Amino acid sequence: MKDIAPPQLYAPTPSEAAPRSLCTDCGLSRTKMAGECGQACQFIRPDYPTMEARVQGRQRTPDTDERFFGPYRKMYRAALKEPLEGAQWTGLTTRIAQKLLEDGAVDAVLTMAPDPDNKWKPMPVIVTDPAQMAQVRGMRMGYAPLLSLLEPAAEAGHKRLAIIGIPCQVYALRRIEKQLNLDRLYVIGTPCSDNTTTENFHDFLGRLSDDPDSITYLEFRADYHVELRFTDGTQKTIPFLKLPLSNLAPDFFPLTCRTCVDYTNSLADITVGYMGGEGEQWLIVRNDRGQELLNRLGDEVRLSQPGSKGKRAGAVKGFKENTARAAGGLPLRKMPDWVRPIVAWLMPKIGPRGLEFARARVEMKAVESVLHLRREQPKKMKWMIPAHVWALAKPYDLTPEKDETH
């Protein structure tokens, strides 16, 4: 019997976005709830203590790893025993959402698919058939109005939803969650900090390959390399130190993404990333619903305890120095070409790895947020930088100045 293709993904055309400064277009301003942006936006007055207590049942514990990663129950290195074809890693995020549809636990999954005209551009879609999840695998780069799907989902009668989102989308979602009157909501979060426009991303790809259109896969790996895959089946890895980042436009990463205060998506039910996974994926189970999501995978998933190696302080201090120069409009110091291969060889062996790598990345984001806001939007610091971010920046001699806290 011939296989029947799943129905086409439903991708409703969103309304125009309301004009906002420091906006990553989570989609809320494209809905009838646009007036809620002032309270819901991560980049206006985020209130993580209140939201963590509401969503996770308590605030993060400051003298544990929760100061870096937010409230959680358990953390794992994880991988599907049988990786899904075409997945970015092994397909954990996709499979969790797919299982919810298979089990009838949700009516629909709100997520991103590749735009038909641009495989790297995210397109918000409503998925109702488990087989359709194969069409949303992989990474895309660019702003994506995910929350604009809430209204068409409600109009279709979907009262039980799963949403796969990045931190700024999830923060806004949690702020308006009670107003949605859903019967059930599962939030599958992915870490995020450095987004850019799809157009900028194409420019970046063009600096990595003479034939950027043939690139089918790009991943920043925890071994300090970027992995590229091509249409002809070949692969290529590039050490972070050899990436042409210093040649990118100063605004390649917008101020919003340079000042992200929630890299690990602390308000999700479960966070699925890679930074602490040492070559596998990194699962952070945050609450009972997150545990339920993991349990649904049963013996499909292989779990182990995440490791932690190396020391992060030197890497974060070096990052701070470069960021301070960039935030001050000064040129970044470029490492001599002959040194780069040596340092690139050393970093995976002596640099922070596993959870220490993840801690380093979170501290770097804290440092970056303070330095760039202080330079470009000092009046917003009082409300945009939560106390937990100041705590992460303090070991690197970054403390609040006058009028920078409330």
N, C-alpha and C positions, 0 to 999 in steps of 0.2 A: 504494500500500500504506500502510495506516495505521501511524503511528509507534507503537512499543511503549514504554510508559513504563518507566524503569528500576525495579528492585525497590526496595522500601522500605528506607531506611537502617536498619542494625542498631544499635540503641542500648540495649545491655544496662544494666539497672538496677544501679548500683554499690552496694556494701555501705555500711554506715554509716561515717562518718569517725571515726577515733580522735581523742579530744580532744587538741589541741595548742595551745600558745601561739605567737603569731607564725606563723600557718599560712595559706597561700593555697590550701590544699586541692588540691595537685597531683594527688592521687589515690593516692599511694603508701600512705598510711595506711589506705586502703580495701581493700588487698590482703593476702595472706598474708605479704608482705614488710614489713609495718608496722614491724617491729623494726629495719629499716634506716634509719628516718627520722633517727635521731641522727647518722648519718654522711652521709646523702644530702641532707639539707635545706639549702637555700641560706641559711636564716635561723638556723642553729645554729653551725656551724664551717666555712664555705666555704673550700676550699683551691684557689684558682684557679691558682696556679703549677703544682701537680701535675696538675690536670685539663687545663689548656691543653697541657702537655707530653704528656699521654697521648692527648688527642684530636687536637690540631693538630700534634703532633710537636715543639713548642717553646713556650716562654713568649713573651708579648708583648715586643716590643722597646721599651724605655722612651723612647728619643729620637726616635721616629717617631710617626705617627698611631695606631700600635697602642696607645699608652698610653691613648688614648680608646676605641678600637673593638675592641681585642683582636686576636689573631693573624689575619692574612688574607693571601691571595695577590694578589687584585685587587679593585678597587672600581669600580662603574659607575653611571651614570645609565641607567635601563633602562625599556622599555615594550614591551608586545606590539604588533606592528604592526596587528593587528586585535583591539582590546579585547574581552574577553568580556562579554556582556550581563549586567548585574547585578553586575559585579565592583566591589570597593571602589575600586580604581585601574584598572589594565588587566587584572588577573587573573593576574599572574605566579605567585603562590604556588599558586593553584588549578591553573594549567596545568602547572607543574612536577610536582605530584603526579599529575595526570591522565595525563601522559606516561609516568610510571613504570608506571601500571596498563596503559596502552595497549601499552607495549613488553614487558609481562610481566616487568619487573624486580622487582616486588614482588607479594605476594599481597594486601596490604591497606594502606590508609592510615588512620591513627588521627588524628582531627581533631575539629572542632566544627561542629555544625549548629545552626540556631535551634530552640529548643524549640517544639513545635507550639502550645503555649498562650501563648507569650511570645516574640515574634520577636527580642527583644534578649537573651534568656537563652541562654547556651551550653549545648549538650547534647552530651556525648561520643558519637561514633559511629565505627563501623568501616565503611569504604568499600571495596568490592571490585569495583565496576563503574565504569569510567571516566565513564559518563554520570551517575553519582550525584554527581560532584564539583560539578556545577552547583547542587546543593542546599546546599552548604556555603560558598558565596561570601559575602563581606561581613564586617563587624565585629560582634562581640557583646561585651557588657560584663558581667562577673560571674565569680565563681570557677567553675572548671571542672575536675573531677577526671579529667583526661586519662589519667593513668597507671593508673587503675582499669581501662582497656581492655586492659592487657597480659595479664591472666589469661584473659578470654574470647577474646582473639585467639589465645593459645596453645592453648586448648581446641579452637578451630576448626581447628587445624593450620597456622596462618599462621606461617611461619618467616622470611619476608622482608617487612620492614615499612618503611614511610615514616611518619614522625611529624611533624606540624606543631604546634609548641609555642612557648610564651613562655619567658623565661629561667628562672624558678623551676621549671618543669616539666622543661626540658631539663637543668638542673644535676642534678636528682634522677635523671633517666633515665640520664645518663652515669655516675653513681656506681654504678648497679646494672646497667649494660649487660652486663658480662661474665657475670653470673648469669642472664641471659635466654636464653643459648644460641641466639641467632638466627643464621641463615645470612647475613643481610644486614640492615643498618639504615641508612636515610637520615634525616637530621635536618634539617628545613626550619624555621629559626627566624624568628620575627618579633620586633622590638623591643617592649619593654613596660616601663613603670615605674609608671603611674598607673591601677591597676585599682580597682574598687569593687564593691559588691554591685549586682545587677540592680535591686533596689528603690531604691537610692540613685540609680542612673542614670535611672530613670523620674522621680524628683524633679527631676533636672537638666534633663531634656527638658521638663518642665512649666514651667521657668523660661525656656525658649527660645522657646516657642510656646504660643498659646492653645489649640491643638489638637495636643497631643503625640502622640496616637495616629496622626496622619496622617504623621508623620515616618518615612521609609523608609530614610534614609541619613544618617550623620553622620561627618564626617572633620575632624580637626585638620590643617590644611594648612601647608606650609612657608612660605606667604606671610603668616603671622600671622593667618589667618582660619579660622573653622570654617564648613564648608559643610554645609547641610541640604538634603535633597530630600524632596518630599512626594508623597503618593499621586496628587495631581492633576497631577503633572508639573512643578510649579513648583520653583524653587530659591531659596535664601537664604544669604547669607554674613554672618557676624558677626565683626568684629575681636576678637582675643583680649582686648584691653583692655576691651571692652564685655561680656564674659562675666560672669555673676553669680557668680563664684567666691568672692568674699568673703562672699557671703550663704549659702554652703553650710555644713552642720554641720561642726564641727571634726574629727569622725571620718569625714567623707565618704570620704577616702582613708585606709585603714587604715595602721597603723605599718609593716607589712611593705612596702607599696608606697611609702611615704615613705622607706624605707631600702633600696631596691633597689640592688644594687651591680653589676648587669650589664644595663644598659639595652639593649646591642646584641647580646645573645645570643651571647656569644663562644665557646660550646661547640657551636654548630650547625655543620653542614657548609656551609650557605649561609644568610645572613641577608637577608630581604626586607623592607624598610621604606620610608620616604619621607623621613626627616629630612634626608638629604644629597642628595636627588634634584632639588631646584629645580623642583618641579612635576611631576616624573615619579617613578618608583620608584628606590630605592637598593638596589643589590645588593652584598653583601660575600661574595665567594667565599673560603672559609677553608681548604680542603684539596682533595685530589684528588677526593674524592667530591662536594664542592660544585661543582668544575669539570665533573664528569660530568653533574650535574644541569643546569647551564647549557647544556652542549653538546647535551643532548637536545632543547632548544628549537630548535636550528638557526637558520634564517633567520626564524623566527616572532618573534624578539625584536630590537629596535633598541637598540644599546649606544652609549654615548659616555662620555667622561671627566667625572666630577663636577666642578663648579666650586666656588669658595670666595670669598666677598666679605664685606666689612665687618669689624668687630672685635667680639669677644664680651665683652671684659673688663668694660665698663660694664654690660652686661645681666646678667652673672653677679653682679657686686657689688650691683646693685639687688635681684636675687633673694635674695642672701644676707641683706641688710638686712631685707627683708620676712619671710623665713623665720625669722630670729632673733627677730623680734617675735612671730611666730605661735608659735614653739616656747617662747617665754617667757610665753605666755598673754596677750600684749598685743594690742590691736586693730590690724589692718592699716591702714596709711595708705591712704585712698581718694583717687584722683586726682579733682580737680574735674571735673564733667561737661563744662565748656566746653573743657578741655584734651584730653580723651580723643580726639575726632575728629582733632585735630592730630597727636597722637602716633601714633594708629592709621594715619594717612596716611604718616607719616614712617618707621615701623618697617620696612615692606617695602622701602623705598628706601635707608635707611642702616644698618639693623640687620644682624646677621650672617645670611648666606644660604649655602645649599649646605653644604659640609662645615664651614664655620665655625659655621653654625647647629647642626649635629649636635654639634660639639665643645662649644658652649655648653650644649646640653641635657645632655650627659654630665657636664660640670663642675657644673651645677646639681644633678644627682642626687647627686654626691659631697658637695657642700656640705649638701644637705638631709639626707642620711643621717647625717652627723656631728652636725648640730645637733639633729635629732629624737631620735636615740639618746642623745645626751648628756643631753637633757632627760628622756626617758621610761624608758630602759632602760640606764643608764650601765654596769652590770655586764656587759652583753652586748657592749659595744664592743670589748673585747679580742679577741674571736673573730669578730665579725660583719663588721668592716671590714677588707677586704684591703689590702695595702700599696699596690696601684695606686690605690685610692680615696683614701688619704691623700695620695699624690703629686698627684692632681688637685685636692685641696682646698688644698694648701699655698700656691699663689699668692694665695689669698684669706685668708691669715692664719689658717688652721685647721690646727693641728698637734696631734699626740697629747699629751694630758696624762698624768699619772702613772696607771699601770695601764690605759691604753687600748690598748696593743699588747702582743703576746706575743713 
